[in-house]
């Protein structure tokens, strides 16, 4: 017959085995409840729910580390409360978050108010005890799993600490994989949306050039991102008049592309009755000041070729100057009109330059993405290099002119990244 000591040892062993079985059941349940293909918040909710039940605590939280912030802050993603007792939401403060960042090990405090390490630290009044363990993934701290107030005013034990640490460790890799999976899905969706935006933008640009016996045109457009804020167009105004427009929305990327779409709509709506390029720019400016964001503006170079009178009506709203190669004088010069971009002020005024045209004349419109392109030595391509490229191609067709400029620009920048959208239009009078 067993004596009392042996019976006590047997009971202790039975309790230990029972606890081991419960812990294994808890971990097995957790493994079945979380998957890296689940939404992150659902995983976190399941982890906290399992932890609360296993540790028998009133409330639990998971705080994930926000790495992209300079101060390495934790953001509480999931907070779960035991519904059997009416309690408020307990909150850790920055002191304990900082402790976890520095030490990366379990923290057990069974009497918060009496703990000397928490003297002067303001915690929620309801917090009596806490158990906090790091969530480590391949040695990297990704978050903290916390439970508060063991039920029945009991103390958190070493077994509680061990089990919660295992739950945190088992969950950390799944959570990190789920975050990466979610980020990858968002990136794929973003890329799909940007590809759709690129296709829409391409469809808004002219698919062909006006067919006329007296003008030969070629264009080039290369956005810095998948979509950009540069815009060019050709408009047949009737009575032998053809408008050529090149515009540059401030900034680049999706926001600039959306504003570019707005500019195209405004231009097409107003161009039908435009008496002159100056009037057209003034009307565009009035509309832009009414509806466009206050921090956005658009530079526009507007050419109207009157092929009956063989004249060019040129107006400019803050755009780089028109480059003109005169076939008679064999000179290459900039025609600059210093007027403000549209969208800056309702009071902006514009003026026009009238240029007689003749066969052989060559004109080049371009955006500042050409002249302000940086090379390896942080020097800009500049107007003089552009002028030289055009002058060297004085007898070339417009598409050949643009190809020469593109080649020289690429040779200049070499491997330097493209920092702005690039657009050009070459026009030869025949």
PyMOL commands that set and color helices and strands:
alter all, ss='L'
color gray80, all
select helices_A, chain A and resi 4-33+40-55+94-103+116-118+151-153+158-204+254-271+277-291+368-371+382-392+398-413
alter helices_A, ss='H'
color red, helices_A
select strands_A, chain A and resi 57-66+73-81+107-109+130-137+140-150+215-222+230-238+241-249+298-306+311-317+322-326+331-335+352-356+362-366+422-429
alter strands_A, ss='S'
color yellow, strands_A
deselect
rebuild
show_as cartoon
